[in-house]
């Protein structure tokens, strides 16, 4: 009798997820612990990537944030709400995929390109088929070319002062109400 009175309210407090609502994605009852394990493993494996690489910096940044949230929150609903990146089951799949990608990146080493490496540029001069429209931008306004010339010749201040004399309201940033 005592066990029923104590255990039942505790069981009612923790909401149990029944379904993800996504076909093929099953509920993970211990999703928080799984995420903490995956994020910890990710932070360990990303150490094989050089420290100055953008990929490593990005992965460490979002993984640390997600790990911190998972460690602070006990409830799967709170984790989902705080991260705002989908359901915990989706986060588990993302973390597993990231671990696979880290393995590939360590194998491929895209950061190991030598400074003297020359990339071959292949130009394709084949004509564009008639059914594909050619998107060519229209001509730039003449003011652009005047400003560009003023920058190149070092007379930009003169060009600005000349435009202020022509239309002081527009040059000073004031809007005209009509």
C-alpha positions in Angstrom: 0.0 0.0 0.0 2.8 2.4 0.9 4.6 1.7 -2.4 1.5 2.6 -4.4 1.1 5.9 -2.7 4.7 6.9 -3.2 5.5 5.4 -6.5 2.4 6.4 -8.4 2.8 10.2 -8.0 6.5 10.0 -9.0 5.6 8.1 -12.1 2.9 10.6 -13.0 5.3 13.5 -12.7 7.8 12.2 -15.4 6.1 12.3 -18.8 6.8 9.3 -20.9 7.1 9.9 -24.6 4.9 7.4 -26.5 5.9 8.3 -30.1 8.0 10.7 -32.0 5.4 11.2 -34.7 8.1 10.5 -37.3 7.9 7.3 -39.4 10.9 5.1 -38.7 12.1 7.1 -35.7 11.5 5.2 -32.5 11.3 6.7 -29.0 14.6 6.5 -27.0 13.6 6.2 -23.3 17.0 7.2 -22.0 17.7 9.9 -24.7 19.4 12.3 -22.3 22.0 9.8 -21.3 22.5 8.7 -24.9 23.0 12.3 -26.0 25.5 13.0 -23.2 27.5 10.0 -24.2 27.4 10.9 -27.9 28.4 14.6 -27.3 31.2 13.5 -25.0 32.5 11.1 -27.6 32.2 13.8 -30.3 34.3 16.2 -28.2 36.9 13.5 -27.8 37.1 12.5 -31.5 37.1 16.1 -32.8 40.5 16.6 -31.1 42.1 14.7 -34.0 41.2 17.7 -36.3 43.8 20.6 -36.2 42.8 23.3 -33.7 42.7 26.2 -36.2 40.3 24.5 -38.6 36.8 26.0 -38.9 35.2 22.6 -38.9 36.6 21.7 -35.5 35.7 25.1 -34.0 32.1 24.8 -35.2 31.6 21.2 -34.0 33.2 21.9 -30.6 31.0 25.1 -30.2 27.6 23.6 -30.8 28.5 20.2 -29.2 29.6 21.9 -26.0 26.4 24.0 -25.9 24.2 20.9 -26.5 26.2 18.9 -23.9 25.8 21.6 -21.3 22.0 21.8 -21.9 21.7 18.0 -21.6 23.7 18.0 -18.3 21.6 20.9 -16.9 18.2 19.6 -17.8 16.8 16.3 -16.6 13.6 16.2 -18.8 13.6 15.4 -22.5 11.0 18.1 -23.1 13.2 20.8 -21.5 16.1 19.7 -23.6 14.1 19.9 -26.8 12.7 23.3 -25.8 16.0 24.8 -24.8 17.9 23.5 -27.8 15.1 24.2 -30.3 16.7 21.8 -32.8 14.0 19.1 -33.0 13.2 16.1 -30.9 15.8 14.3 -28.8 15.7 11.3 -31.1 16.5 13.6 -34.0 19.4 15.0 -32.0 20.7 11.5 -31.4 20.7 10.8 -35.1 22.5 14.1 -35.8 25.1 13.3 -33.2 25.7 9.8 -34.7 26.0 11.3 -38.2 28.5 13.9 -36.9 30.6 11.2 -35.4 30.6 9.4 -38.8 31.6 12.7 -40.5 34.4 13.3 -38.1 35.8 9.9 -39.0 35.6 10.7 -42.7 37.1 14.1 -42.2 40.0 12.6 -40.3 40.5 10.1 -43.2 40.2 12.7 -46.0 42.1 15.5 -44.2 40.8 18.4 -46.3 42.9 20.8 -44.3 46.2 19.1 -45.5 46.4 20.8 -48.9 50.0 22.0 -49.5 50.6 25.7 -50.1 52.2 25.0 -53.5 49.3 22.9 -54.7 48.0 24.1 -58.1 44.4 23.5 -59.0 43.6 22.9 -62.6 40.8 25.1 -63.9 38.8 23.6 -66.7 36.8 26.1 -68.8 33.8 24.9 -70.7 33.2 27.0 -73.8 30.3 24.9 -74.9 27.3 27.0 -76.1 24.4 27.4 -73.8 21.3 25.5 -75.0 18.5 27.8 -76.4 16.0 26.6 -73.7 18.2 27.9 -70.9 17.8 31.6 -70.4 20.9 33.7 -70.1 20.8 35.7 -66.9 22.9 38.7 -67.4 22.7 41.6 -65.0 21.7 44.9 -66.3 24.0 47.9 -66.4 25.0 49.5 -63.2 23.9 53.1 -62.5 26.2 55.8 -63.8 26.7 57.1 -60.2 28.4 53.8 -59.4 31.1 54.4 -62.0 31.5 58.0 -60.9 32.0 56.9 -57.3 34.4 54.1 -58.3 36.5 56.5 -60.3 36.5 59.0 -57.4 37.8 56.2 -55.1 40.4 55.2 -57.5 41.7 58.7 -58.1 41.5 59.8 -54.5 38.9 62.5 -55.1 36.0 60.8 -53.2 35.6 63.8 -50.8 35.2 66.1 -53.7 32.6 63.9 -55.3 30.6 63.7 -52.0 30.7 67.5 -51.6 29.6 68.0 -55.2 26.6 65.6 -54.7 25.6 67.5 -51.5 25.4 70.7 -53.4 23.2 69.1 -56.1 20.7 67.6 -53.6 21.5 68.4 -49.9 18.4 66.5 -48.5 19.4 63.2 -50.1 23.1 63.6 -49.5 22.6 64.3 -45.8 20.3 61.3 -45.3 17.1 63.2 -44.6 13.9 61.8 -46.0 11.6 64.0 -47.9 7.9 63.7 -47.0 5.5 64.1 -49.9 
